[in-house]
């Protein structure tokens, strides 16, 4: 089973750079993993998912219910969509549903490893200390989640 780690973020927006920093750290520590990073959203994410049977997404996820730096793990089926979707905004899950409807080779299994941010809006802002401290935990968690993967590296991310 091919597993891809898709790290999302924006290096210009304080804590939103988290996923990109995790991607860099994963590549240093675990060069055997298929790590892909992206600043894209919506349909543009489909290219980064094609060919993987499992997808582990690393990103910030603001719930407002836990302190910054808190790490959460959940699966696609555990995420509730906001009612009344907008044709102007397509998220990862909508893109994956479309890919499945079109019989594209999108992942069958999706897990999200998310960290609670403090600030994802300040352009040029510094990453919050608690969010930065979560990098080590997330790298370890992703490495642990890929242990059963016996086909690492056979299907590299199309967008390095």
Long-range contacts (C-beta under 8 A, 24 or more apart in sequence): 1-53, 1-54, 1-148, 1-149, 1-150, 1-151, 2-34, 2-51, 2-52, 2-53, 2-54, 2-149, 2-151, 2-152, 2-154, 2-155, 3-33, 3-34, 3-52, 3-53, 3-54, 3-55, 3-56, 3-145, 3-146, 3-149, 3-151, 3-152, 4-34, 4-35, 4-36, 4-48, 4-49, 4-51, 4-52, 4-54, 4-55, 4-56, 4-107, 4-155, 4-157, 5-33, 5-34, 5-35, 5-36, 5-55, 5-56, 5-57, 5-58, 5-142, 5-146, 6-36, 6-37, 6-38, 6-45, 6-48, 6-49, 6-55, 6-56, 6-57, 6-58, 6-157, 7-35, 7-36, 7-37, 7-38, 7-57, 7-58, 7-59, 8-37, 8-38, 8-39, 8-45, 8-57, 8-58, 8-59, 9-37, 9-39, 9-59, 9-60, 10-39, 10-120, 11-39, 12-123, 12-124, 13-120, 13-121, 13-122, 13-123, 13-125, 14-117, 14-118, 14-119, 14-120, 14-121, 14-122, 14-124, 14-125, 14-126, 14-127, 14-128, 15-60, 15-68, 15-115, 15-117, 15-118, 15-119, 15-120, 15-125, 15-127, 15-128, 15-131, 16-60, 16-117, 16-120, 17-127, 18-58, 18-59, 18-60, 18-115, 18-117, 18-127, 18-131, 18-134, 18-135, 19-58, 19-59, 19-60, 21-127, 21-132, 21-135, 22-58, 22-135, 22-138, 22-139, 22-142, 23-58, 25-135, 25-139, 26-139, 26-142, 26-143, 29-139, 29-143, 30-139, 30-143, 30-146, 32-152, 32-153, 33-142, 33-143, 33-146, 33-152, 33-153, 34-152, 34-153, 34-155, 34-156, 34-157, 35-157, 36-157, 36-158, 36-159, 36-160, 37-159, 38-159, 41-90, 41-91, 41-92, 42-89, 42-90, 42-91, 42-92, 42-94, 42-95, 43-90, 43-95, 43-98, 45-92, 45-95, 46-95, 46-96, 46-98, 46-99, 46-104, 46-106, 47-158, 47-159, 48-157, 48-158, 48-159, 49-95, 49-96, 49-99, 49-106, 49-107, 50-99, 50-104, 50-105, 50-106, 50-158, 51-105, 51-155, 51-158, 52-106, 52-107, 52-155, 53-107, 53-108, 53-109, 54-107, 54-108, 54-109, 54-110, 54-111, 54-149, 55-107, 55-109, 55-110, 55-111, 56-110, 56-111, 56-112, 56-113, 56-142, 56-145, 56-146, 57-92, 57-110, 57-111, 57-112, 57-113, 58-112, 58-113, 58-114, 58-138, 58-142, 59-112, 59-114, 59-115, 60-114, 60-115, 60-116, 60-117, 60-120, 60-131, 61-112, 61-114, 61-115, 61-116, 61-117, 62-116, 62-117, 62-120, 63-116, 66-116, 67-116, 67-130, 68-116, 68-117, 68-118, 68-128, 68-130, 68-131, 69-115, 69-116, 69-118, 69-128, 69-129, 69-130, 69-131, 69-133, 69-134, 70-115, 70-116, 70-134, 71-113, 71-114, 71-115, 71-134, 71-137, 71-138, 71-141, 72-112, 72-113, 72-114, 72-115, 72-116, 73-111, 73-112, 73-113, 73-114, 73-141, 73-145, 74-111, 74-112, 74-114, 75-109, 75-110, 75-111, 75-112, 76-109, 76-110, 76-111, 76-112, 79-112, 111-145, 113-138, 113-141, 113-142, 113-145
